[in-house]
Amino acid sequence: MTETTADNRAKLTRSAAIASISVALILVALKSWASWQTGSTAMLGSLADSALDLIASIATLTGVWIASMPADQDHRFGHGKAEALAAIFQVMLIAVSAFGIAARALSQLAGGTQTSAAGEGIAVSAIAIVLTFALLAWQKYVMNRTRSLAIQTDHLHYKSDLLLNLAVIAALVLDQYAGFGMADPLFGLAIAAWLAWGAFTAAREAVDDLMDREWPEEKRLAFVEAAALHPELTNLHDLRTRASGNRDFVQFHVDLPGTMTVEEAHDIIERVEKDLCQRFPNMELLIHIDPRGHVDEPGNPLVEEDEFAKLEGDS
């Protein structure tokens, strides 16, 4: 990830959220007209998704705005969790949307209604695809520079919208021009299932953030390897990692000789912290020093585990 200042990150995430709101407003207007013209369940599902996207994008803007606030006396670790909360809110909306679309599709299957004015619906879906591609490109640019969880969840919405709009086109073509009357409700059910799966995936990532899940193993290993480049450190243990929005928080214990002065130990840790924070931008690091040979918490393997020893064992 390219290192980005806090102010630039805030501007980028806000711009992506505002772009999402703008696209959603246009699509809601177009799809409302197309749904009225066609009577298509697939189009109605697409409209419901865009309407929820609009609400979710507003939630995203709120989340990234709060997350960009600096740490204060009441929130000394910052406000990064606001992005995960915004993502959870979006997930709830997606789940409600999926349930409503599925119910409408099942009702249509039982009733056997047919769509009309397929041309208008196809044109609106094509416009939606073009606008969505443009939005996804900008969101991808912002994500690569900010790691915003809320923007990532919003990006997932609009990625699914590409398939959703293609499904609407296919449903209208099959229903109107191929005479396959069940195409529209069947595609509606498929869209509902796709939305439900997307909600589950996004929820899992947001919950991981809220529950302070450890870093992925590859990233954790890379961190230990970077720390191991400092030969003055031994027995790196009680390593704990977590993420909050776009910020990482890491702490660990390390052994230094008991005969070393406080000033000498402080200088070593300062150099280590500076190097590791350069290698892992947007990280807050806390290092605790133990005198060599000290055992922190007997019987607790999570605390006692020597990450350097594991590294040598794997090599």
N, C-alpha and C positions, 0 to 999 in steps of 0.2 A: 504494500500500500504506500502511495506517495504521502510523505509527511505533510500535513495540512494544519495551519494555525487554527486555534479555536474559533476566531472570528470568521475566517474563510469557510470553515466547516459549517458553521451556523448558516452562513449565506447560501452555501450550496444545498444543504438539506432543505432550507426554506424554499429555495427556488424549485426544487424537485416536487415538494408538496404543493406549491402554488400551481405548477404545471399540471399536476394530477387533477387538482380541483377544476382547472380550466377545461381540460379534456373531458372530464366527467360531466360537466355542465352541458357541453356541446352534445355529447352522446346521449344524455338523458332526453334532451329536447328532440333530437332526431329519432331516437328509438320509441319515444312516446307516440310520435306521429306514425311511425312505421307499424307499431303494434295495433294502433287503431285502424290502420288501412288493411292489415293482413289478417288479424285475428289469430296469429301464430303463437302457440305456446312457447316454441323455441325463441321467437323474438321477444315475447313477454319475459321469458327467463333472462334474456340478454338485457332487457330494460331494467329488470329488478337488480341484476348484477351491477349495471352502471349506476343505478340510483344508490345502491349500497356502497359502490366505489366512491361516490361523491361524499357520502357521510364519512366513510373510512378515511378518505383523503383529508377531510377537515380534521378528523382525529389525529391523523399523521402530522399535520401542520402544528396542531396543538402540542403533540408529543415531542416533536423535534425542537419546538420553541422552548418548552420547559427544560428539555434535556441540555440545551445549549447554555442555560444559566450557569454561572460559575458556582463553585461550592460556597456555602454560607455557614453561619453558626449552627443552624439546625440541620443542615445536610452537608456534612464535612466531606463526604465521599462524592459530592456532586449530585446531579439530578438525572443521571443516565438511565435509571430504571423507568423513567417516563416513556421512553421509546418502547420498552417491552409492554408496558401497560396499554399504550396505543395499539400495539400489535395484537394484544389479547382482545381489545375492543373490536378490532377489525375481524378477528377470527369469529367472534360471536355473531357479527353481522353476516359473514359469509355462510355460517351454519344455518342461520334463519332463512337466508335466501335459498339455499339448497333444499331445505325442507319444503318451502312454499312452491318452488318450481316442480319438485317431484310430485307434490299433491295435485297441482294443476295438470301435470302430464298424465297421471293416473286417471283423473277425472275425464280428460279428453279421450283417453283410450277406451274408457267405458262408454262415453257418449258418441264417439265417432264423428266429431266435427271436422271441417276441412278449412284450410287457409284460403286467402284470396290476395290479389294484388301483389303477387310474388316479386314483380320487378322492383317495386318501391322498397320492399324489404331487403332485397339483394343489394340494391344501390346503397342503402343506409349502412348495411353491414360492411360493404367494401370501403366506404368512407371511414368507418370505425376502425378498420384494420390499418389504414394509412396513418390515422392519428395515433393509434396505439403504438405502431412501430416507432414513430417519432418520439413519443413519450418514453418508451422503453430505452431508446438510445441515450436520452438525457439522464434517466435514472441510473443506467449502468455507469455512466461517466461519474455521477455523484457518488454512487456506492463504492467505486474503486478508490475514491479519495476520502471517504468518511466512515465507511463500515457501519452506516446507520441501520439499526435493526428495523426501525419503523419504515424506512424507505425500501429495505429489502422485502418486507411483507407486502408493501404497496406494489412493488415490482412484481411479486408473485401473482397478485390480482390481475394485473394488466397482461402478464404473460399468458395466463389462462384465458384472458379475453380474446386473444388471437384465435385460439382453438374454438372458443365459444362462438365467435362471429363466423368462422368457417363452417361450424356446425349448423348455424342458422341458415347460411346460404345453401348448404347441402340439403337441409330439411325442406326448404321452400322449393328447391328445384325438384326433388323427388316427389313432393306432395302435389305440386301444380303441374309439372311437365311430364313426370313419369307415372303419375296416377297412383303412387304408393301412399295411401291416406294415413297409414300409421307412422310414416317417417317423422312427422313433426313431434308427436308426443314421445316417440322413442328417443329422438335426439334431445328432447327436453329432459328425459330421465338421465341420459348420458351426461348432459351438462350439469345436472344436479349432483351426480356422483363425482364428477370432476371437481366441482366446487367443494364438496365435502372432504375429498382427499386433500385439496389445497389447504383447507381450514385446519385439518389434522397436522399437516406438515408445519404450517406456520405456528400453530399452537405449541408444538413440541419445542421449537427453537425459542419462542418467547418464554416458555416455562423454564427452560434451561438457564436463560439469562436471569430470571427472577429467583431461581433456586441456587444461583451461584455455582453452576456446574463447572467442574475443572476444564481447563483448556483441552482441545483435541490432543491426542497422544503425540502426533507429529510436532505440533507447536511446542508442547511441553518438553519433548526431547531436544528440540532445537535450542530452547532456553538453557537446559542443563549443559548442553555442549558448549554454549557461549560462556557460561559461568566457569566451566572446566578449563577454559583458556587462561585462567588466572591461577597459576600454580601455588600461590600463597594460601589459597583456600583449600580446606579439607573437610570431608564428611558433611556435604551439603544435605541437610535433612529437614523434615517438617516443611516441605515445599507445598505451598498452597497457591492456587491460581484461580482467578475468576474474571469475568467481564461484566461491565455495566455500561450499556449503550456502546459507544465507540471507545471507551477507556478500559484498560486492563489493570488489574490489581494483583500484585505478586508479593509473597513474603516467604522467607525461609530462614533457617538457622544454619550457621556454619562454624566450624571449629578454627580457632587461632591459638597459638601458644599462650599459656597462662602467664608466662614471664614478660609478654609484650606489654608496653605501656599503653594507656588509653589513647594517647595521641597517635602512636604508631598504628594501632588497630583502626582508629578513626580514619587515618589517611588511606589505608588499604581499602576499607569499605567505600570511601568516597570515590576512589578510582573505579572500583567494581561497579558501583551504582551508575556512574557516568557512562561507562562503556555499555552496560546492559540496556540502559534507557535510550542510548543512541541506536542500538541494534533493534530494539522493540519500542518504536515511538508510541506516544499516548499511553505510557505505562507508569503507574505509581508503584514504587518498589520499597519494601521494608526488609532490612536484613538485621537479624539478631545474632550476636556473637556469643559463642560458648567457649569456655576454656577447653583445650584439647583433652579428650578423655571423659568429658562430662556426659552423663546420660540424662536426657531431659525427662522422660516419662517412662520408666520401666514397664515392659509388658504391652506397650502401645506400638504395634508395627508401623502404623502410618506416620508416627512421629520419628521413630528410630531409624527408618529406612534411609540408607545412604544412597543418594541419587548418583553420586560419582562412581560408587562401587557397582551399581547397576549398569552404568554406562560402560565400564570396563568389561563387565561380564557379557554384555551384548556384542562387544566389538571382537 
